[in-house]
Amino acid sequence: MNNLERLKEFEVMKKTNSKLEQYSTSPKIALKFLTKIDLKDKVVADLGCGNGVLGLTALLMGAKKVYFFDVDKNLVSIAEKNYNNMSSNLGSAAFFSKDISLIRKSEFSDIDVCVLNPPFGTTDNNKKLDVVFLKKAIKLSNKVVSMHKTASKKFICGVFKDGQFEIIYKKEFLFPIPKTYSYHSEEIKDVEVTLFIAEKQ
């Protein structure tokens, strides 16, 4: 069974919270997300992990340990269940229901890489929340893999620069978002996003 088939077997988010801008990342996109970086024997943090797709993909790609963080305890439980259902030949994992503002570098000093598909931060409730996630990732690790709306690309590049991170890979693609909340008018909306990989200078 290949990695994509293994990822397709896990449980997805059944209930989502519009205030947290929760959307599922497909296994196919998760693999596209992380195949551009060597995660072999790395310690990874999945910030805003949701059902755990990015962290689980990192483990499938050889990460030795993944910390899963999400403020929604129900999603953390789903991520842990998914890990337990596919933990054969995977690295270790630890799960935390925690607001990212409470994650301290001193507690997780072994993190090598942060992976995140943060809330896009475009609703009134979550203005620039993606930047909050990104700044935390920059503080926690020496390498960041993150996805943001292409419309904010210039600003995101500035955040990396201010954090003394150099962008080593940048790729635009379409991220499909299914009709999830009452304010969605289309069955599926393709959002223009940019994948960034950056490392500390």
N, C-alpha and C positions, 0 to 999 in steps of 0.2 A: 504494500500500500504506500503510495507516495504522500508527500507532505500535504498537498492540497486535499487529497481524499481524507486524510486524518483530520484536518481542520474542519472539513464539511460536516463531520459527525457531532460536533459539539453543540451545546445548547446556546441559543441566541437570547437576546433581551426580549422578554414578552411584554413588559411594562416599561414605558419610558417617561422621563420627566422633562417637559418642555423648558422649565426654568434652568435645567442643567444642560440643555441642548444635547441630549443623548441620541446618538445615531450609531448603528452597527457598522463596523468595518468588515467588508466581505473578506473571506479567506484569500481570494485571488488578489485583492488589493494589498492585503497584509504581506503576502509573499513578494509582491512588486515593491512594497515599501522597504523590505529588509534584505532583499538579496543583493543590494548595492553595498553592503557593509559586512566585514568579517566579524562575526559574533562568537567564533569558536573560543570556548573557555572564558568568556567574558561574564561579568556580573552586570545585569541589566535592570533598570527600573522602568516599569510600564506605568506612566502617570495618567490617571483617569482611565483605568484599564477596561472599564465596561465588562464585557463577558470574557475578556482576557485574550482576545485574538492576537494582538501584537506580541504580548509576552510569551504566549504559547508558540507562536511562530519563531520567536527568538530561541526558545528551547529546542525546537525542532532543528534549528540551524546550528546548534552546538553550544549555546550559552550554558555556562555551568550553574547559574542561579539567576532567578528573576524575582524581583520584588514587585508585587501587584498592589497598586494604590487606587482607591476610588472612595469618594465621599459617600456613595450609595452602598450601604451594607448588603442590600439584596444582590447587587451586581457583583460585589466581592464574593458572595456565596456562590454565585453562578460560575465565576472565574475559577474558584477553588474546585467546584464540582467538575468542571471541564478538565482541569489539570489532573484530578484523580482518575478521571475516565480515560485519560490518554497518557499517563505518566510512565508507561513502559519505555525504558531506555532514554528518559529525559533527565535533565539536570534538576536541581532542587528548586523549591519555590516557597515564598512566604507571602502572606496576604494581609492587607491592612485596610480597614475602613477608616479613612483619614482624609481630612481636608489637606490639600497640598501645601497650604501655608504653614502647616504644623510639621512638615517633614524637615528634619534637620540633618545637615551634612555630617555632623558629629555622630549621629546614630547610624548612618549608612555610608560610612567613609570608603567602603569597598566598591561602590558603584563605578563602573567603567563607562557605561552608555545609558542614556535616557532615550526611550522611544515613546512617542505620543502622537495621538490624533486628537488634539484638544478641541473643546468647544470653539466654534469659529468666532465667537464674541461679537456677533452682529445684532443680537436682539437687545431691546432696551434693558432687560434684566442683566445681561452679561457683556456689556460693552468692554471690548479688549480683554476678555477673559483668556483668550488664546495667548496673549502676551504675558499674563500672570503665570500660566503654565510654562511658557518658554523660559521666562526668567528663572523659574525654580529649577528647570532642567539644566540651565547653564550653571547654576550654583552647585548642583549635585554631581556633575560629571564632567569628563573631558571630551565627550563626544555626544552629539545630539542628532537624532533622526526625528523630524517633525513635519507635519503637514498643515498648511495654512491657505486661506483663500488667496487666490492670485491677485485679487484687487488690493490686498494689503502687502504685497511682496516687497515693495520698496521700504515700507516701515519695518517689516520683519528683518530685512537685511540690516537695517540700522540697529535693531536690538542685538543681533549677533555681533555686530561690530563693537557696540558699546560694551558687550560682555567679553570682548577680546577673543571672539571665536571667528575662525575663518570658514567660509562656506566652501566645501570641497565638491559638492554635487547639488544640482538644482534642476528639477524636472517638472514641467507642467503637465497635468492630465485632468480628466473629468472624473469627478467623484459622484456616483449616483446616490441620491437621497430619496427613498420611497416616501409616499405620503404617510406621515407619522402623526402630525398634530393638526388640530382643527384649522389653523391658519394656513396650512398647505393647500394649494389649489390644484397641483398637478400630481398625477399618480407616481411619477418618478421625475425628479429634477436633477439634471446634471450640473454640478457646481464646478467651476473652474478653480482648481487648487494647485499648489506648488509643493512638491516634496523637497525638503532641505536636509542635507547632511552637513554638519559643521563640526569642527574640532577646535579645541582650545589652542591658541597660538603660544 
